[in-house]
Amino acid sequence: MTKRFISSVLLFLIAANLSYSQEKYQKPVLEQKGSWSLIMVPDLQNYAKWGRNQPLMDLMTAWIVDNIDSLNIKMVMGVGDLVNNDEKITNDYDGDQTTLSQWQAVSKAFAKLDGKVPYIAATGNHDYSIDREGNRTSHYSEFFTIDRNHLNQKILVQNSRNEQGKPTLENAAYEIKGLNGKDYLFMTVENAPRDTVLTWAKKVAALEQYKNHRVILSTHEYLNTKDVHTNGEITWLYWQPYNINNQIQKSPRIKLPDATNGKGVWEKLVQPSSNIELVLCGHISGEGYRSDINKAGKPVHQVLFDAQSMGGGHLEGNGGDGWLRILEFFPDGKTVKVKTFSPLFGISPTTQKFAWKKDARNELTIKFD
C-alpha cells in the first residue's frame, strides 16, 4: 500500500467528515451580534381544525418564547387563517373541532406570548363568516383583544374599525422605536381589505410622525407562488344547513362587496406609500417573493409563506410541520436574513436533520434601500 494511496484515503475521510459536520443540525442563532428578529407565523387553520393537531400550535409558540432572548425577538406577525371555519358547530370530513374549539385553541397558543413579546394575529378569509350578500362577521374580536397582552397595548398607536363599525385589532398599527437606530411601524389590514381600511392604512403610513419609520405590513391574500399579486374577484362561501354524506354543503361562491385583491392592495396602499418596505402574506400554500419599487423609489420586499399543505395536506396531515419564518434584521439597518425553521422537527435528534428548509425559496437575504 503506497503512501500516495494512504494519503488519498485520509484526504477522502477528512473531506467526508467535513461534509457530514457541515450538515449537522444547528439550532437557530443570530448570525450577527446586535441583530433583532421578527417571527412570521403562517396560516394555522389545519392545526386548529383537528384536535390531534392543535397541540402543535402550542409547541410553535412555546418555541418562540424559549428563543425571545437568544434571537432577540421583538415582534411576532401572523398572516391570517387562524381557524378553518368561523361558523362550524357540526362535524364533517374537514376537521373534528367546532368553531369555538378552534378559536379557543388558537387563543391558547398565542396566550403563551402574552406578557413576553408583542404580536400581530392577522385575519384571513377562513376567520370570517358571510351572509348571502357577502357581508362579513368574525369571532376574532372575542379572543384577540388589546387587554390580553400588555406588551401589545404599550405599542398600539393606531387602529380602525371592522365591518360592523367596531374598533378591533383586525386593522391596527404598532410602533417600536430605536431598533438598531431605526423606528418601525408594524401594521396589519384585514383579509381582502375594504377601501375604507386601505384609505385608513395609507393615511396612517403618511402621517408626519411616521415619515421616517419603516413600515412592515401583514395581510392575508396578496401574493401567489408564481410571485404575482393575486387578482380577480374576492369570493367566499356560505355554509348551508345540510350535512350530506359527512360533508357540510356550501353555497356557490359569493362575491364580497368592497373587497380588494392583492393587486389592488399594492396599487391602493403599498406602492403609493413611501415607507412601506416589507409585506408579509399567506393564504396560498407555498412560498413566494417579489420586489417592486414604491413611489419614493425604494424597493418593497413582498414575502409569501404558507405551510398549511405541508406535513401531509389538509385532511390527513399534521397541519403544516410546525414551520415558522425567522427574519433576522442585521445591525446595519438594511440587511434581513430570512430563514425557514420547524420547531417540531428541531425538538428531536431523530428529526433535526429536517428542521431547516435551505433552498433558495426558503432561505434568502433581502436589502432595504
N, C-alpha and C positions, 0 to 999 in steps of 0.2 A: 504494500500500500504506500503510494508516494506521498511526500509532504504536500505536493500540489493538490492531490485528491483530498487529503485531510483538511487542508485549508479551505477548499471549496465547500466541503461538508459543513465546517464550522461557520463559514460565512452564510450558508443557506439556513442553518439553525438559528443564527443570530437574526437574520432577516425575518424568518418566520416568527420568532419570538417578539420582535418589534412590531410586526404586523398584528399579532394577537394582542399585544399590550395596547396598541392604538385603538382596537375595537372594544377594549374592556370598558365596562359601564362606568360612566362618570355622573355623579349626582349634579343637579343644577347648581351652578355657581355663577357669580358675576365675572365677566371677562375682564372688566376694568374696575379698579378701585375708585370709588366715588360715583359709580353708576346708580341709577334707581330703576325700578321695574314696574311695569303695568302687566297685569294678568288678564288675558282675554278668555272669557268663558263662552264656548259655543252653545248651540241650541241644546236644551236639556229635555225636550219633550219625550224622547224614547226612554230616558231614565224614569221620568215621572209617571208614565202610564202603566208601568209594570211594577208590582210590589217587589219582585225579586231584584229589580234594577235600582230602586230608589236609594239603597244604601251607598251606591257608587257616587251619588252627588255629595253625600256626607264625606266620603273619602277625598273627593276633589277639593272641597272647601277646607277640610282639615289639613290637607297638604299645604294649601295656601297659608293658613295660619302658622304652620310649622316653619314656613320659609319667609315670613314677613321680614325678619331681621337679616337673614343670610342673603336674601335677594333684594333687600331694601325696597319692598313693595309699597308703593304709595297709592295705588288705585287698582281696583278690580272692575272690569267692564264686561257685562253680558251683552249678547247681541239678539236676545229675544227667543220666543218659543220656550218659555219657562215650563209650560204644561202642554199636553197634547190636545186637550179638549176643555173648553171653558164652561160647558153646559151638559156634561155627561153624568147621569146617575144610573143608567142601565149598562151592564157589561155586555161586550160583544167580542169579536175576534181581535179587535185592535186595542188591546190593553185590558187590564182587570181592575183598574183603580178609578174611582169616581172623581169628579171634578174637585170635590172638597179634599179628598185624599191627595190628589196631585198637587194642589196649591199648598196644602199643609207640609208635604214632603219637601217641596222646593223652598218654602219659607224656613223650614227647619235647617236645611243645608246652609242657607245664607245666614241664618242666625249664628253660626259659628264665627262669622266675620264681624258680627255686631260688637262694637267696642274695641275691635282690633285693627280694622282697616276700612277706609271708605270704599263704597262700591256703587255701581250703577247696574240695575237689573232692567234692561230694555224690554219692550214688549214686541212680540211677534204676532203673526196672523193667528196662530193657534191659541193665543192668550185672549182672544175676543170671541164673543158670540154675536150673531147678527139676527135682525128680524127679516121679514120677507122683502123689505125695502133696502136692506143692506146697512141699516143703522147699527153701530157697534156699541156693545157694552162689555165690561170685563170685571172679574173679581179681583183684579190686580191690586186696586187701592185698598182692599180689605186686608191684604197681607203685607204690602210694601208701603209703609208709612214713614214719614220723616222722624217720628219719635222712637223708632226701634233701634236706630244706630246713631248715637250722639256724634260720632265722627262724620257722618253724612250731614247731620244738622248743622255742625260747625262751619261747613264749607259750602252749603247750599246757598247760592246767591240769586238764582232766577228759577221761576217755574211758570208753566202755563196751565191751561185747563183741558180736561178730557172732553169727549164728545157730549157728555151730559152737563158741561159747563162747570164742573167741579175741579178745584185745584188738586192736582196729583203729581206724582213723580214720573208719570209717563213722558212728560216733556219738561226737562229740568236741566240746570247747569250748575256745576260745582267748580269752585276756584281754589287752586293751590298755588301759592306764590313761592318763588325762590328755589325751584328745582334746578340745581346747577346754574343758578343765575337767571333762569327763565321762568316767567309766570305762565300758568296753564289754566285753561277753561275746559273742563270735561263736560260734554253736552250729550243729551240723548233726545231723540224725537221718536214718536210712536211709529209703529209699522204703517207703511203707506200713508204718510202724514197728510193731514188736511192743509189747504192753503193757508188757513189762519195760523197753523202751527209753523209752517215754513216762514211765514212773514214774521212771526214772533222770534224764531231762531235767528233769522237773518238780521233782525234789528238788534237782538242781544249781542251777536258777534260784532256788530258795527258800533256798539256803544263806546264812547270815548275811553271809559275806564278799562276796556279790554283791547284797545287798538294794538298794543304791543304784546298781547298774550298769544300763545299758540293754542289753537282750539283743536281738540280731539273729539270727533263726533261718533257716537254709536247709534246705529239704526239696524233694522232687520233686513228687509228686502232692498237690495241696492246693486249688487254685482253678481254676475254668474261665473261659472267655472271656465268659461271661454274669455274671461276678463273683459266682459262687456256689461255696461249698465243695463239692468232689466228694463224691459219695455212692454207696452201693451196694457190692456185693461187690468185693473185690480179687482179680483173677484174672491168670494168666499162662499161657504156652504151653510145652508140652513138645515138643521138636523130634524128629520121627520119623526113623528111619534110612532114609528113602526120598527120592530126588530124582526127581520125575516131571515131564517136560517143563520142565526147568530151574527147578523150584520145589520146595524142600525142604518136605516135608509137616509139618503142625503138628497137634498133638492138639486136641481140643475144649478150650476154656479151663478151666483147673483152678483152683479156689478155693484161695487161700493161707490156711493156718491162722494164726490170731493175727496178722492184718494189719489196719491201721487206715486208713480213708479220710480225706479232708481234713476232713470234718465232725467225725469222731472226734478228729483231731489238734487241732482247735480246742477241742472240748469237754473233752478229757482233759488237754491240755497248755497251749495258748496262753491261752485265756480264764481259767483258774484262776490263772495266773501273774501276779504284779503288775508284773513288769518286762520281759516280752517285748513289745516295742513295734513290731517290724518283722519280717515274714515274707516271704521271697523263695522263689519256686517256679517250676517249669517244667512239663514233661510234655505239656501241651495247647498246640498251636501257636497263637500269637497273643498278645494282651495281656489283662490283667485287673487290676482294682484294687477293693478294698473296705476300709472302715474299720469296725471294731466296737469296743465298749468291753469292757475286761477287768475282772476282779474288783476292781481298785483304782480303777476309774472312768477309766482312761486309754485314749485311742484306740490301737488296734493297726492299723497300716497293713500291708496284705497285697498283694503285688505279684506278678503272673504275667508272665513274658516267656519265650517260646519261639519261636525263629526257624527251626525245622527245616524248615518248609514254604515258607519264603521263598527266593527265588533259584531257583525252578523246581521245587520239590517234592522228593519222596522218591527218585525214580528217575532223572530227567534233570537235576536241578538241581545247584547247587554246594554245597549243604549248609546254606545259611542266610545268604548275602550278607555274612557277616562281622560281623553285628550284635552289639553289646555295649550294656549299660546303664551309664551313668555316674551315680552318686549322689553329689552334692556336699553335704556337711554344712557348713552355714554356721557362722560363729563364734558366733552367738547360742545354739548348742546345741539349737535347736528346729526349725530350718527345713532341709529337704532338697529340693534340686532334682534331679529325675530326668530324664535325657536319654537318647536312643537314637541311637547313632552307629555307623557302619560304617567300620573302618579299610580294608576292601577298596575301598570307593568313595572314601574320603578320600585314598588314596595317589596318585591320578592326577588332574591337572587336567581330564581328559576326563570323569571321573565324579564329581567333587567335589560337583556340584550335587545328587547323590542321597545324600550321605553323612549327612544328618540326617533323622530322622523327626520332624516338627514338629506332628503332630496331637495332640489332647488325650489320646489313649490312650498316647502315647509321650513326651510332654513334660509333666510335671506337678510341682506343688510340694506337699509334704506337711509337716505341722507336728506335732511331738510336744507333749504337754501340758507 
